């Protein structure tokens, strides 16, 4: 079973955020654009995930008469996410599907994140197998119930997530760290969490992997960890 993250794994979400920043700058000005992102970060701290529309709602409370809110909302809802897929993202999903069931496994809100997955063409690429949680690393029992498998391959850009899943599933999961986006380059995270079973510079690098190698990496990492503890 292949479990694949979305933001900065299959889709360049940093570029989406940069486009939104430019749009806000143009529509509401620098000061209010900065205020939107401050609200965004406050909300992310409360919820544990990015909530672009939720931040816009809070911004609206502070500026209820701002006529530009409609255009910003439309920008988010109608954004062409398919144009922000990393090269070979869909090819990787196609390769995974040839090997076994493939599922989009993401965090996010209940409106914008599903919209992103749909408009990017990712839902169709995995036959509608999409799971979006608040904290996916805490919902592994539900993942197993919905998609039971002897072995999982998890691809994500966050070492924190990969480490948490590895602690639960151990040798039953091969963790693949996609070094894409700002989270993957965070020095603190890189120093805090252990390496994943496999590290790749870009999602397309997975086209160079074969299935036996993916499965073998998990077994080797568990054996190595056991020796260290002994």
N, C-alpha and C positions, 0 to 999 in steps of 0.2 A: 504494500500500500504506500503510495507516494503522497506526502503532505507538503504543499508548497505555499509559502507566504506570498503576499501581494506587494506591499509598499517597500520599495527599494530592493525587492527580490526579483519580481517579474516586471514591475512598473517603476519608472523613475519618479518617485513621489517628491524628491527634492526639487525637480524641475517644475512639477505641478505647483508646489508652494511658492517657488520663485515667480511663476506666471501670475499667481494670485496676488503676490506682493506688489507686482507692477500694476496690476489692474486696480488694486485698492489705492495705490499712490495716485493713479490718474483720476479715479472717481471721487475719492474723499479727502485727498491731500495727505501729506506726510505725517502730520501729527495724529490724525484719526487712524491712519493705516497702522502706525505704531501702537495705538491704543487697542486696535483689533487684535494684534499679535500678543499683546500683554494679557488680554482676556483669554485668548486661545491657550496660552501657557498656564494660566490660572486654572482653567477648566481641565486641561490635561493632567495637572497635578491632582485634581479632585477625582477624576474619572479613571485615570490610568491609560487613556487612549486619546488619540487626536479626534476632536469633534469640531469640524469646520463650521457646520451649520449651527451647532449649539453656541459657538462663540459669536456667530452673527446675530443670534437671537439676543444674547446678552448685550452685545454692542447696541442693538436696537433699543433696549431699555434705556440706555444712556442718551441715545440720539433718536427719539421716536419720530422726529419729523424729517429725518434725512431721506431725501428722495432717491438717493443713489443705492439704497438697500436693495431695491428690486433688481437693478442691473448686476449687483454683486451676487445675489442669490441665483440669478439666471446663469451667471458665469460659472458658478460651482456645479449647478445641476446639469448644464449642457456642455460641460468641458469635454473635449475630444480625447478621452483617456487612451484610446487605442494608439494615438500618436506618441504616447509617452512610454509605451512598452519598450523594454530593453531589447536590443537585437537578439534574435533567436529564442525569445521567451516562448512563443507558441510552438516552435520546433522542439524545445525541451519537453513541453507538456505532451506533445504528440509522441515523443520517444518514451516518456514514462508510461503513457497509456498503452503502448505496445507491450510493456513489461507487466503492467498490473493496474488496478484501479487507482485513479489519481484525483486528489481532492484539494481544493483551495482552502487553506486554513489561515484565517486572518483575525485580527482584532479590529474593533471599530464600533461606530454607532449603528443604529438600526435603519438608517435611511441613506446617508451619503456613501457609506462603505459598500453596501450592496449595489448601489447605483454605479459606483466606480467599477466594481467587478463586472457588472453587466455591460457597461458601455465600452470597457476595454476589450470585450470579447472573451474574457477569461471564463465566465460561467459556461458559455457554449463550448469552449475548448475542453472542458472537463465534464461534459454531459450534465451540467447543473449540480455537480457535487461540490457544494460550497458551504463552509462552516465559518461563521463570524461570531466570535465571542467577545466579552469584555476583557477577559484575561485567558487566553487560550491555553496557557500552560497549566491553568488550574482546572481545566475541563477535559483532561485526558481520558477519564472514565467514560465521559459522554462520547468522545471521539471513538473509543474502542467499541462502545455499544452500537454506534451507528455504522462504523466501518471496521469490523473485526479483521485482524490479520495476524499472521505469525511474526511478520517483521514489517517495520515502518522505515521509510526514508523521509527525513524532514529537512527541508531547505528553507533557510531563514537568514536575514541579515543581522540578527541580534544574538550575540553570544549568550546573553542572559537567558533568552528563551531556550536556546539549544541546550544550555547547561541544565536548566530546570527540567526539561523533558528527558534528558539523559539520566538524571537522578531517579526518575520514576521508572522509565522503561529499560534502562541499562542496555544490555546486549541485544534487545529486541528492536533497537532503533539505530539507524545510521544518521548522524547529524552532519549536515552540509552547511558550511558557513560561506554565504555570498558576501564578499567584501565590497559591497556597493552601498553608496549613500553615507550620510554623516554618522549614523549610529555605528556602522561597521568600522569607521575610522576613529572612533572615540578612544583616546589613549587610556582613560580610566577603565573603560570596559575591557579593553584588550589586556590590561594588567590585572584585572580582577578575576576574570573567568578563564577556565582552561580552554585549550584549543578544541575545536570540533573534530570529529573523525576525519572530515575532508574539508579543505579550504579551497575556494575558487575565487578568481579575480572578477569574473563576470558570469552571469547565468548561462551564457552560451558555452562555457567551458564544459558543462555537463554533457554536451554532445560527444565529448571525447572519452567519456566514462562508459564502461560496460557493467552490466548488472552484477556479475560475480565479484567484481572489484568493489562495488558499492557495499555489498553484503559482507565481504571479507574485512573491510575496514572496521566495521562495528565489532566484529569478533576480536580483532587484534587490539583494539583500544580497551576492551574489557579485560583481556588477558594481561595487558601491560599494567592496567590499574590494579589488578589483583596482585601482581608481582611487587608493585610498589608498596602496597599495604602489608605484604608478607615480610 
